[in-house]
Amino acid sequence: MSDTTNTNTGRNRETMNTDAMQWLSALVALIGLYLVASPFLFEATDAAYWNDTLVGTAIFLLAGYNFYLLSKDRLANVSIASLAALLGLWALVSPAVIEMGSNELATGTAISGLLVAILSAYNAYANSKADTPDHAGAGARG
């Protein structure tokens, strides 16, 4: 019975699968790039141009930094993922606040914002609950 207790105690928290979270961060970064490009693809007002360009660039840089951390078998920065989620929420509501210039741009910005908010919030949550990745094989690689 004590063996079961020890096994369960050792598995209360699981080691983070950094590969899966790395690709999640890459997806968020690509959505950020879409936000940067979308005012050039669809009719946009000046405000929409600046909004999507600045918010998309920030999301790309934040998610790219977490991608880099995860590629080094480290946990993503929870604060950075949380900030990306907040920027995603802004992108979600910005079409209601800013005249976008076209329905396509407004819809694309809102959907991109929703995806960024959900994926980044999950990234922040998962990384805040995870143990440090196992570095047992790291010395053999380098």
Contacts in CASP RR format, 6 or more apart in sequence:
PFRMAT RR
TARGET T0000
AUTHOR 0000-0000-0000
METHOD contacts of the structure
MODEL  1
MSDTTNTNTGRNRETMNTDAMQWLSALVALIGLYLVASPFLFEATDAAYW
NDTLVGTAIFLLAGYNFYLLSKDRLANVSIASLAALLGLWALVSPAVIEM
GSNELATGTAISGLLVAILSAYNAYANSKADTPDHAGAGARG
13 129 0 8 1.000
13 130 0 8 1.000
13 131 0 8 1.000
14 130 0 8 1.000
14 131 0 8 1.000
15 130 0 8 1.000
15 131 0 8 1.000
15 132 0 8 1.000
15 133 0 8 1.000
15 134 0 8 1.000
16 75 0 8 1.000
16 126 0 8 1.000
16 127 0 8 1.000
16 130 0 8 1.000
16 131 0 8 1.000
16 132 0 8 1.000
16 133 0 8 1.000
18 70 0 8 1.000
18 71 0 8 1.000
18 73 0 8 1.000
18 74 0 8 1.000
18 75 0 8 1.000
18 133 0 8 1.000
19 70 0 8 1.000
21 70 0 8 1.000
21 76 0 8 1.000
21 123 0 8 1.000
21 126 0 8 1.000
21 127 0 8 1.000
22 67 0 8 1.000
22 70 0 8 1.000
22 71 0 8 1.000
24 119 0 8 1.000
24 122 0 8 1.000
24 123 0 8 1.000
25 63 0 8 1.000
25 64 0 8 1.000
25 66 0 8 1.000
25 67 0 8 1.000
25 70 0 8 1.000
25 76 0 8 1.000
25 123 0 8 1.000
26 63 0 8 1.000
26 64 0 8 1.000
26 67 0 8 1.000
27 119 0 8 1.000
28 59 0 8 1.000
28 63 0 8 1.000
28 84 0 8 1.000
28 115 0 8 1.000
28 116 0 8 1.000
28 119 0 8 1.000
28 120 0 8 1.000
28 123 0 8 1.000
29 59 0 8 1.000
29 60 0 8 1.000
29 63 0 8 1.000
29 64 0 8 1.000
29 67 0 8 1.000
31 59 0 8 1.000
31 112 0 8 1.000
31 113 0 8 1.000
31 115 0 8 1.000
31 116 0 8 1.000
31 119 0 8 1.000
32 55 0 8 1.000
32 56 0 8 1.000
32 57 0 8 1.000
32 59 0 8 1.000
32 60 0 8 1.000
32 63 0 8 1.000
32 112 0 8 1.000
32 116 0 8 1.000
33 56 0 8 1.000
33 60 0 8 1.000
34 112 0 8 1.000
35 52 0 8 1.000
35 53 0 8 1.000
35 55 0 8 1.000
35 56 0 8 1.000
35 59 0 8 1.000
35 91 0 8 1.000
35 109 0 8 1.000
35 112 0 8 1.000
35 113 0 8 1.000
36 52 0 8 1.000
36 53 0 8 1.000
36 56 0 8 1.000
36 57 0 8 1.000
36 60 0 8 1.000
38 44 0 8 1.000
38 52 0 8 1.000
38 105 0 8 1.000
38 108 0 8 1.000
38 109 0 8 1.000
38 112 0 8 1.000
39 48 0 8 1.000
39 49 0 8 1.000
39 52 0 8 1.000
39 53 0 8 1.000
39 105 0 8 1.000
42 101 0 8 1.000
42 102 0 8 1.000
42 104 0 8 1.000
42 105 0 8 1.000
43 101 0 8 1.000
43 102 0 8 1.000
43 104 0 8 1.000
43 105 0 8 1.000
44 52 0 8 1.000
44 100 0 8 1.000
44 101 0 8 1.000
44 102 0 8 1.000
44 105 0 8 1.000
45 98 0 8 1.000
45 99 0 8 1.000
45 100 0 8 1.000
45 101 0 8 1.000
47 98 0 8 1.000
47 99 0 8 1.000
48 98 0 8 1.000
48 99 0 8 1.000
48 100 0 8 1.000
48 101 0 8 1.000
48 105 0 8 1.000
48 109 0 8 1.000
51 94 0 8 1.000
51 98 0 8 1.000
51 109 0 8 1.000
52 91 0 8 1.000
52 105 0 8 1.000
52 109 0 8 1.000
55 87 0 8 1.000
55 88 0 8 1.000
55 90 0 8 1.000
55 91 0 8 1.000
55 94 0 8 1.000
56 87 0 8 1.000
56 91 0 8 1.000
58 84 0 8 1.000
58 87 0 8 1.000
59 84 0 8 1.000
59 87 0 8 1.000
59 88 0 8 1.000
59 91 0 8 1.000
59 116 0 8 1.000
62 80 0 8 1.000
62 81 0 8 1.000
62 83 0 8 1.000
62 84 0 8 1.000
62 87 0 8 1.000
63 84 0 8 1.000
63 120 0 8 1.000
65 77 0 8 1.000
65 80 0 8 1.000
66 76 0 8 1.000
66 77 0 8 1.000
66 80 0 8 1.000
66 81 0 8 1.000
66 84 0 8 1.000
66 123 0 8 1.000
69 75 0 8 1.000
69 76 0 8 1.000
69 77 0 8 1.000
70 76 0 8 1.000
73 133 0 8 1.000
73 135 0 8 1.000
73 138 0 8 1.000
74 132 0 8 1.000
74 133 0 8 1.000
75 127 0 8 1.000
75 130 0 8 1.000
75 132 0 8 1.000
75 133 0 8 1.000
76 123 0 8 1.000
76 124 0 8 1.000
76 127 0 8 1.000
77 127 0 8 1.000
78 124 0 8 1.000
78 127 0 8 1.000
78 128 0 8 1.000
81 120 0 8 1.000
81 121 0 8 1.000
81 123 0 8 1.000
81 124 0 8 1.000
81 127 0 8 1.000
82 120 0 8 1.000
82 121 0 8 1.000
82 124 0 8 1.000
84 116 0 8 1.000
84 120 0 8 1.000
84 123 0 8 1.000
85 116 0 8 1.000
85 117 0 8 1.000
85 120 0 8 1.000
85 121 0 8 1.000
85 124 0 8 1.000
86 117 0 8 1.000
87 116 0 8 1.000
88 112 0 8 1.000
88 113 0 8 1.000
88 114 0 8 1.000
88 116 0 8 1.000
88 117 0 8 1.000
88 120 0 8 1.000
89 113 0 8 1.000
89 117 0 8 1.000
90 113 0 8 1.000
91 109 0 8 1.000
91 110 0 8 1.000
91 112 0 8 1.000
91 113 0 8 1.000
91 116 0 8 1.000
91 117 0 8 1.000
92 110 0 8 1.000
92 113 0 8 1.000
92 114 0 8 1.000
92 117 0 8 1.000
93 110 0 8 1.000
94 100 0 8 1.000
94 109 0 8 1.000
94 110 0 8 1.000
95 105 0 8 1.000
95 106 0 8 1.000
95 107 0 8 1.000
95 109 0 8 1.000
95 110 0 8 1.000
100 106 0 8 1.000
100 109 0 8 1.000
END
